[in-house]
Amino acid sequence: MSTLSLILNSISLVAGLSQSATNGPSTLGTLNAPTLPAFLTNNPLPNGFPWSTDTANNTNPYTNSPTTGVIRPYDFTISRGFKAPDGVNTSVILINGQFPGPTIEANWGDTIQVTVHNQISGPEEGTSLHWHGILQKETPWYDGVPSVQQCPIAPGSSFTYSFKADLYGTSWYHSHYSAQYAAGIVGPMIIHGPKNVPYDVDLGPIMLSDWYHTPYFTEVESLFAKEPIGQPPANPPPKSDNNLINGKNNFDCSTLATGQACVSNAGLSKFKFQTGKVHRLRLINSGAEGIQRFTIDGHNLTVIANDFVPIQPYTTNVVTLGIGQRTDVLVKATDAANAAVWMRSDISTTCSITNQPHALAPIYYPKANTDTTPTTTAQVYSDAHCGNDPLASTVPFFPITPPAQPATTKEIVINFQQNSTGYYVWTMNNESFRANYDNPLLLLANLGNTSYPDDPQWNVYNFGSNSSIRLVVQNLVGAAHPMHLHGHNFWVMGEGVGPWDGTTPHGQNPQRRDVQILQPGSATNPSYLVIEFNTDNPGVWPFHCHIAWHVSAGLYVNIMEQPAKITEQQIPSVMAETCRNWATYANHTVVDQIDSGL
């Protein structure tokens, strides 16, 4: 019996495992999970709001974000453990003993302060945390990428990140050390801001993630097999074993061949709808590889934001999310008070690789039995397109026009090829990235060292003082890539397959976001993604595919922006101290960097 049949044919949905066994102290996916407020109120409220009179349509968030002076402190301890999110007892790495990690919540303009304690042992590993989508203006050293802005946090050491919540909406944080976040080091990050569309209830974060029963390090090792020159790769990318909603799903234990402890009815995430009310759902693809298709049986979804960008609402019955992408949707509860319906998220079997693509979670109306199994019918949609919704559908709420012509343009070609040592790697312009944990690029640039002719594997593109950059990315391989740029929301000028015709939908106000899916292509018919951004944030910013296994194999470049201004930055001394701690650790321990490092 498949996992899907196992769930749909269940007489009831009483969980067979405790919340502690599946997810630790996390309440996400339980009926006890709190709804979110419109904003936090334990702070000043000038003109009735933390952000005063700023609104979604009168304030440019990139140039005029508020500064509240309020600090939101968090304390994270990262350590190993065992959890069974889908009933299969799995070795994981957790924040504060829970999966997903704690929800970070702040108001627009607050300062988020997170102290991270690296207690990973058996074996030890370095770590770092990246705050996905945060611009990090004025604090580029807290972006959280080892070898780029910082050295890894050494085992037994602590490090405090402090940064402004400079945009608002839905996002997440995750480890950026190797493919470590696939082991469980992820959590939602909600920044309250002005509403662009009214709604009644904020259901909070809904994290959608593929899931692997094999430790991430073993999966990464399997990616890299040395082959005779000219021979095709022997090891295919790893297939995910399951799909989770807020860290939960069931699994058909009879399919396990490994002898792992397993309970087939571990327990699904559950949600409540209030009859007649409009609910905000904050969708986050926090997985390692799988493109997600999100639906709710019998209900339409009104899209109101993509990543950290509020957009003009449009209605659909399915939302597509690549790794790292977020989409906020509104759903009106139009069914009877005793109704129970399925929320579903399916890993695309056209665009991704998985052994079990289906994740389900029941939604209960107020008078429904909260253990009953819904009998509703799935939405019908096409799984043929390995990309996001058409750019013509997505219009940012606050209009910003790109420059008439970019100051500079760079073409980048993505390929998968064998290197000189016989290993297959992903390349960007024929170079595969490899990190040097000991020498963060931002710290080198701050000292005036901005050229690295002896280290081409660092993949640094120095754009000097150019005021804007256009990247034209071509994909020669039949795999999709959710491309993520740190430090910016970029304009999506064009995307598709074949030659770009130079036109941009809504050219005076194109889609902006921080992750966009680059469709599959081929050597004879490449796909393309054209993005553009202003260089208003001096720093060294990663631009990479967000599939964990792809960036592990080198699909990554660094954008060096306004290097002369980087030399003027006053970088806190704690960054050098973190590198000294890492050097002390690395000098007496062999750091097994089996992949790109990121």
GIBELTA-V701643 format. One line per field, one symbol per residue. phi: phi as a letter, one per 30 degrees, with the letter a starting at -180 (. if undefined). psi: psi as a letter, one per 20 degrees, with the letter a starting at -180 (. if undefined). burial: I if it has 24 or more other ideal C-beta (glycine too) atoms within 12 Angstrom, else O. Layout:
BEGIN
phi=???
psi=???
burial=???
END
This chain:
BEGIN
phi=.deddeddcddbcdddbdddddbiddceicdcdddcddadcdaebdhjbdchcdbdccbdddcbddbdidccdbbcccadabbbecjcdbdbbbchibbddeddbacejdccbbcccdcdbicdbdaabccdjddidibddcdjcdiccadeddeicbaccbadddbbkcaabadbchcedddkdbadbccdbddcbdacbcdidbdcadbbdceeddddeddcbdbeejddddcdedddcabbchibacbdddddcciddabdcekcdbbccceiccccccdbdcdcbddcccbbeibdccdbabhcbdbddbcbcbccbdeidbbcbcbcdcdddcdbbccbbcddddcbbadadccbbdccdecdddcdcecdcddcaccdccadeedddcbedcdbcdeebddabbcbccbbadddcjcdbdbbhibcdbdcddbedddddddjcbbbddbdddhcccchcedabcccccccbdbdbdcccdiaccdcdaalbjdddicbehedadebacbbddddbadcbddbbcbbadccbelccdbadcdedddecjdabccccheddddcdcdedddddddddddddddcbdddddbdjb
psi=prhghgghjphrlppiqqhhhgjbiqipjriipqrqrhrqjlrqmpkiqhjcjprhjjpoihikqrohippoqqoppprqaprmhjiooqprpqpkjqprrqppprqpirppooppookprlrqqrrrppnpiphkpilhijhkoqigirqqoqpirqqppoqpnirqbparqqqkobkhhiijmqqqopopaqpipqrgpoiaqoppprqpipqhhhgghhhoppqqpiqqphoqqqpqhrpqolkqrrqnhiipjijqpqphlhpqqqqpqppiqppppnppokahhppqoprppjqqpopiqpckoprpqqqripppprpiqqppqpppnirqijqprppqppppihirpqhoippqpqpprhjqojiqoqkrpqqprpjhomrrqqhhiooqgoppprqhpqhqpppppprorpaijiqpqqqoljppqpqohimphhhghhjjnjpmhimhiilpoojcjpiqpppopqojqlqqoopppqjqpqpohqqbpaqpjiqoplhimrpqaippporqarhhmqrqpoqqqqmjmpaopqorpjpghghhjjnprpooplhhhhiiqnpqihghhhhgggggghhjpoonnibhi.
burial=OOIIOIIIOIOOIOIIIOIOIIIIIIIIIIIOIOIIOIIIOOIOOOOOIIIOOIOIOOIOIIOOIIOIOIOIOIOIIIIIIIIIIIIIIIIIIIIIIIIIIIIIIIIIIIIIIIIIIIIIOOOIIIIIIIIIIIIIIIIIIIIIIIIIIIIIIIIOIOIIIIIIIIIIIIIIIIIIIIIIIIIIIIIIIIIIIIIIIOIOIIIIIIIIIIIIIIIIIOIIOIIIOOOOOOOOIOOOIIIIIIIIIIIIIIIIIOIIOOOOOIIIIIIIIIIIIIOOIIIIIIIIIIIIIIIIIIIIIIIOIIIIIIIIIIIIIIOIIIIIIIIIIIIIIIIIIOIOOOIIIIIIIIIIOIIIIIIIIIIIIIIIIOOIOIOIIIOIOIIOOOOOIIIIIOIOIIIIIIOIOIIOOIOIOIOIIIIIIIIOOOIIIIIIIOIIIIIIIIIIIIIIIIOOIIOOOOOOIIIIIIIOOIOIIIIIIIIIIOIIIIIIIIIIIIIIIIIIIOOIOOOIIIIOOIIIIIIIIIIIIOOOOIIIIIIIIIIIIIIIIIIIIIIIIIIIIIIIIIIIIIIOIIOOIOIIOIIOOIIOIIOOIIOOOOIOIIIIII
END
